[in-house]
Amino acid sequence: MDYGLSGGDLRISKWLAGAALFTALGLISSLAFAGEYPAPKESDWVAHDFKFHDGAILPELKLHYTTIGNPSGQPVLILHGTMGSGTSLLTPAFAGELFGPGQPLDASKYFIILPDAIGAGKSSKPSDGLRAKFPDYDYDDMVKADYRLVTEGLGIAHLRLVLGYSMGGMETWMWGEAYPDSADALVPMAATPAAMSGRNWMLRRLLIESIKRDPEWNGGNYTTQPHAMPLASLLFNDATAGGTQAYQSLGPTREAADKFVDAQLAVPFKADANDFIWQWNASRNYDPAPGLEKIKVPVLAINAADDERNPPELGIMETNLKRVRNGHLYLIPASAETRGHATNVFAKFWKQQLGDFLRTVP
């Protein structure tokens, strides 16, 4: 079965490439809804007495979510990346390529569900009041919360598809193990089914430490946001997402690279430090490898060949995917037009493969 890409053609100016990269890395907020699909609807649902993996309990865990399409359509769950939200995926490059008429997730046929993960968007998070006393959640808790939202909050017993990007991709692997009968298919993107480790975790740890070691953090009881956070976030993003060839084309000279950095530094950074630390630290114990045989449904893993956080040369994906009974990998070829770890937010690179895959899934 061939899931190869033919004729990928993303031609944008350097300025648009930079702006698109900012969007992909979560540095600016873009809610540019495409007119071809139904208007998104935002709602909240409260999970009462939510028990976290370590035994902590929140009497009320608010879960915010966005839906597109008619609830009678085939339900599709889409999970966002770290520091993102459900609405952060409503861009022309992602939703505009997927949810319109005749597109792979045509909203006239599918009911699209885009939750805000625990600690992100408008769902419950440390900055709501508990600050550093907020439960030390992990990806298991986030998957459990989304499952409760789908089954209890929306009354949906079975999903057509679970698809996720980056953190959402990791959660998609975990979803297939925790709830193997709850969906027809899984599409984890920009994620590897193995323990958080190597450079990926080293840089996450350094990102967290850079804030915790800032005196302004004050154990989470700060009065102003730590000054280390915006620069640390930019350093992390430029080191782990964006694509080597893309950065070279955006900064072919020192002067051009300086202009790009100046533009990044000029973007307002509005994150809360506790939210920020909790979001990145949630990945600390991610490891779906021991339970891969539990996955029952077809899987199409989509990664980019220039993904800095999931480098294909390690061979981990190919080795672990062999343990998934119906697993396929589509590796997006690297080019000056791909964006490394951020490539998957541009659905143009993989929407054909998604459509082909879904047509093979009963």
N, C-alpha and C positions, 0 to 999 in steps of 0.2 A: 504494500500500500504506500503510495507516494504522497507525502505531505510537503514536498519541496516548494519553495517560492520561485516563481518565474517573473522576471521583469519588474522587480520592485523599483518604483520611481518616485522618490521624494525629493523634489527640487524646490528648495526654499532659499531665500537670501541669507547672508550671514546674520543680519539683524534678526530676522524671523527665527533663524536657527537658535540664536541666543535666547530670544524670548520663549521659544518652545522649550528650550532646556530649562529655563527658570521654572516654567510651569511644571515640567516633569519632575523637577527636584523639590517641588513644594515651596519655592521661594516667593511665588506670587499666587494670588487666588484668581482663578478664571472660571466664571460660571457662564460661559458662552454656549447657550443652549442652541442646538440645531433645530431649525424650524420643521424638519422633516419628521420628527417623532413627537408623540404627545408630551404635553407639558409635565414636568416632574411634580410630584406631590410629596411634601415632607410631613412626617408624623412622629409621634413618640409612643413608646410602650414601656411600662414599668414591670421589671421582674422583681417580685417580692421575695424577701429573705434569700437573696442570692448568696450561695456558699462558694467561696473561692477554694482553690486547690489546697491552700494551707490551713483551711478551717475558718478563716475570717468570713464574717457574714455582713452584708449590707442589707438593711431592712428594705431599701428601695434602690434598685439599680435602673437608672433611666437609660433606655436605648433609643437613640434617634435613628430614623431611617428615611430613605427616599424611594419612591416607587415610580415606575413609568409603565404605562399600558393598563389594560383591563385585568382585574384580578382573575378573570375566567381564562386568561391565557396560560400557556405553559410557564411555570415559575422558574426563574433563573436568579441565582444568588451571585452577586459580584462583590468581592472583598478588596478593599483598598490597601495601599501601602502605608508604612510608618509615617506619621505626621500628616496623613491625608484624611479624607472623609469620603462619604458616599458621593457628595456633590463635587468633590475634586476630580472625579472621573467624567464629569459632564462637560467635556471639552470637544471641539470639533475633531481633534485628532483621535479621540477615543469613542465617545458616544456617537459623534457625527459619522463615524465609519461603521458603526455596528447596529444602531437601533432604528434606522430609517427603513422605508419600504424596500423590500427585496434584499436587505442586508442580513448578515448572519443571525442577528438577534432582533429581527423585525418586531418592534413593539406592538404591531397589530396582531401578532401571533403569540408573543411572549410577554410575561409579566415580570418586569425587571425589578429586583430588590437590591438596594444599595445601602447597607447599614453603616452607621458610624461605629467603629469598634469601641470597646471599653477604653476610656482614657483619651478618646479622640473626638473631634468635631463637637457635636452638641450632646453626645452621650456623657454619662457620669465620668468625672475625672478629678484629679487632685485639686485643681484650681477652683472647683465648685465650693470648697470650704474646708474639706478635711486636710488639704495640703499634704504634708509628709506622713500623715496618719492614714491616708488612703490605702486600701489593701494593695499588697505587692503582687499585682496580677501578672499572669503569664499568658502565652498563646492558648494553653488549654482552657483557661477561663474565658478567653475571647471567643473561642469556637463554641464552647458551651452556651455562652450568652446569645450568640447568633442563632444557634439551634433552637433555643427557647423562644427567641423572637419569631422565627419562622413557624415553629409548630404551635406554640401557645398564643403568641401575639397575633399571627396572621392566619392560624388554623390550616396551615399547609402541611400535609403528611409526607409529600414526596416532591422532590425538585427534578426538573429536567436536567439542570446543569448547575455545578458550582465552579466558578471561575474566579481567580484571584491574582493580583499583581504584587510581587515582592513580599512584604509581610502577608498580604492576602494570599499569595501563592503558597507560602509556607503553611498558612492556615488551611488551605485547600487540601494539601497532603494530609494534614491531621484530621480534617473532616472525614476524608475517605476511610480512615482507620477507626475513628470514634463512632461514626454513623454509617456503616457500609451499605445499608439498605435504603438510605434516605435520598439518593439521587441516581439518575441514569448515567451521568458522566462527570468527569472532573477535568478541569484545565488549569493546572498550576503554572504560573508564569514567573520568570525571573526568580526562581527558587530551586533549591536542591534538596532532595529527600535525605538529608544527613544532618548530623549534629552541627549546631552553630560552633564554628571553630576558625582557625587560621586567621588571615588578615581581616576577614569579615568581622569576627568577634574582637580582635585586637583593636581595631579602629573604633568600634562601638564602645568598647571599654574606655579608650582614651577620650572619646567624646564625652562620656558620662563623667569621667574623672576631671576633665577640664572645668566642668561646672561645679562639681562637688568641692574642688580645691580652691575655687574662687571665694575669698572671704565674704563676699556679698551674699553668697548662697545661705550661709548661716544655718546649716542643717535643715534647710527648707523653710525657714522662718524669715525670709528676706522681706525688706520693705521696698526695694527696687530690684528689677530683674538683673541678675549677674551680667556684667559687661562681657564676660568671656563667651557667653552663649552664642551670639550671632556669628562671631568670627570662627568659633569652633565648628559650628554647623556648616559654614561655607567650606572650611578646610576638609571636613568629612565628605561633603557632597562632591567637591572637585576631585577628591582622591578615590571615591568609590562609585561614581556614576557620571556618565556623560560621554564616554567613548574617547579613546586616544586619538583616533583619526579626526573625530569631530572637533576636539579641543585644538588640534593642530591647525585645522582649517579656520577656526574662529580666532586663533591667535598666531598667525604665521610669522609675525615679528614681535619683538618685545613691546613695541608701541601698541600694536593691536591687542596683545594679551593684556597689557595694562588697562586699555579701554574696557575690555571685557570684565576684568576684575573690578574696575571702578563702577561699572554698571551693576555688578552683583552687590557691591558694598552699599550702593545707593538704594537698594530695595528694602523697604521697612521690614523689620523682623519682629513679629508680634507674639511669638510663642511664650508660654509660661514655663519657667525652669523646672518645676516639679512635674508638670505634665510631660515635658521634654524627656527628663530622666526616666520616668516610669515607662514611657512609650518605647524607648530604645532598650531599656533593661528587660522588657517583657520577652525579648528573644533569647535570654540567657540560657534557658534549659530546653530550647527547641531541639528535638531529635526524633523524627518519625521513622528512622531506619529500622529499629527493632520490630515495628509492626506493619511493614509494607505488605506482607502476605495477607493481611486482613482486608485489603482493598479488593472489592469484588467487581467494580465497574470499570469500563474503559477509561483510560487516562491519556490525554494528550498534553505532555509537558512542553512548554514553549520557552526557550531561553535564547539569549543573544550570544553570539560567538565572542563578542568583546565585553561581556558582562564582567565588571571588575569584582563584584561580590561573589559571583558564581563562575569562576574561570573554568572553561571546559577542559583545559589541559590537565586538570587534576584527575579526570576520568571517573569522578565519584558518581555523576549522574548516570552514565552508561552502566556502571557496575550495579548500582542499586535498582535501576529501572528494570533489570533482568528479573528481579524478584516480584515485580508487579505483573500479574498474569496477562493483562491486556494493556500494556503500557507502550506508548509511542513517544518519541522525541522529535520535535522540530527545532533545529538550531538555526536561528536567523543569521545569515552570513554577515560578517563585519564589513563596514564600508565607511566612507566619510559621511554618509547620510544616517547611519545608525548612531545611537546615543548610549552605548554601553548598557549599564544596568537600567537606564531609563528608556531603552528602546521599546519595551513592551507597552508603554503608554501611547505609542503610535500604532494604532490597530491596523493601519495600512500594511504593515509588514507581515501580519499573520492572519488577517480576517479570512483570506481564502482558505487557509489550512483549517481554521475553526469551522467554516461552513462545510468543507469536505468531511471533516471528522464527525460532525453532528449527523450528517446524512448516513453514516455507517452505524450509528448507535440506535438500537431499537427503542 
